[in-house]
Amino acid sequence: MGYLNKFSKYEVENDELGYVVLRMNKLYKLVAFICIGVALLFLLVSVCLQENTFSIISGLMLIFFGGFGLVSLLYYKNHKVKFDNDTIIISNWKGAEKELRWNEIETIEYNKLVGQLKISYKDMTINIHQHLVGFDMVFKKVKEKKLLKNELN
């Protein structure tokens, strides 16, 4: 966790359109490939051994490691935040994208336990994960805009 939180303090350069673009740490991609590799290894061993008890355990390990690897890979590929002084664009882990103006946001709460900024506007909430490289930049922008409601423990 300390390794991932270290990268949240990095300063990220603006892209060609002037947005600051924050993406998930590359460690998520590495963990995803390791978990998917372990899941495939269990599948391969299960097929080779063709033993009932091991097949059940292998199936459970395939679901566990494969599921965790898939979610980690989706977080790495899809979750990103782009912002400037006027707008913030948030893509969640599923790839769904929301564009907001800073003045449209009703409240923002930071939950240290979960490690997410929770943005509330209209009837929706959007979460921003703290393991984005450069997360502190968006956190500073939120404090600058005076939108932070409270820090939950």
N, C-alpha and C positions, 0 to 999 in steps of 0.2 A: 504494500500500500504506500509506503514511504517513497518508493521508486516512482510510482505513478503520480503521486501528489507533487513530487519534485518538478515534473514537467508541466503541471498546471500553472506554475509560476513563470514559465518562459514567455518572452515577448514574441509575438508573431507579426510578421510583415504583412502589409496590406497587399491585396491582389491588384490587378490592373484596373478594376472598377472602383477602387478605393475602399472596399470592404475588408474588414479583418475576418479571416476565415479560420475557425477553430475545428480541428478534427480529433478523433480519438487517438490515443497513444498506440504505437505500433505493437506494443506488448499484447494487445487484444488480438491482433492478427496471429502472432506467434502462438498464443494459448489456444486459439481456435484450430490452427493446423495440428498442433500436438494432440488435442482432444479428438479431432476427427481421425487422426492417424491411429490413436489407441482404439477408437470405436471400430475402425476397419480391421485392425489386428484381431480384435475379439471375433469379428465376423469371419475372418479367414480361418482362425483356429477352430471355430465352431463348425465350419463347413468341412474342414479336414478331419476332425475327430468324430463327428457325427454321433455324439453321445448326448442322451436326453437331458441329464442334469446340467451338463456344461452348456448345452444349447439354451436352456432357460436363463442361466447366469449370463451367458454371452449376450442374449437378447436384451436383458436388463442393462448390461454395461454399454451395449450399442445405443440404447435409448438415452441413457444418462450422459455418456461422453459425447455422443453425436449431437444430442440436443444442446448441451452446454457449448460445444464447439460451434454449432450453427448460430446460436444466439450471439456468441462473442464475435463471430465473423460479420454478422449483420450489424452489430454495433459499430465495428470498425469501418465497414463499408459505407453505412448510411447516416449515422448520427454526426451531424455537423451544425455549426452555428456561424452565420455570417452577419456582421453588423457594422453600421457606421453611426454617425450622429443622429440620423433621422429614423432609420429602420433596423429591424432585426429579423433575420430569416432563420428558422429553426427546422432542421430535418430530424425526425425521430429515427429510432433503430429500424423501423419498417420502411423508411424512405419517404413517408408523408411529410410534406413541406408546408410550413405556415409562415406568412410574411406579416409582420406587425409594425406599426409605427410605435415609437417609444411612448408617445402621448396616449395611445389606445390602451396601454397596460394599466390595469386597475391596481394590482398588488403583486409583489414578488417576495417570496419567503425562501430562506435558505435553511435547509435541514442538514445539520452536520452529521447526524447519525446515518442518514441515507446517502448523503453527499450529492444533493441535487438542489438546483434552484427551481422553485415552483412558480411559474408565471401564470397569473390569472387575468383573463380578460373576457368580457361578455360572459358566456356560459361555458367557457372552456378553460382547461389548465394544460400547460405544456411544461415538461421537465427538461432541464439541461444538466447533464452529468458532469461531475467535477473532474473526471479523468480526461477531459478535453485538453489537448496541449494548448496552453495559453488561457485557461479558464479564469485566471485572476484578472485578465483584461476585461472580460464581460462583467465580472463581479465589481470591478472598479467603475465601469460605465454605469452599472445599476446604482451604485452608491452616489455617483456624480449626478445622476438624474433624480436622486432622492426617491427611488421607488421601493427600496428595501423596507418591508413591513417589520419583520423581526427575524432573528436568527433562532431557529428551533434547535433544541439539543437532542 
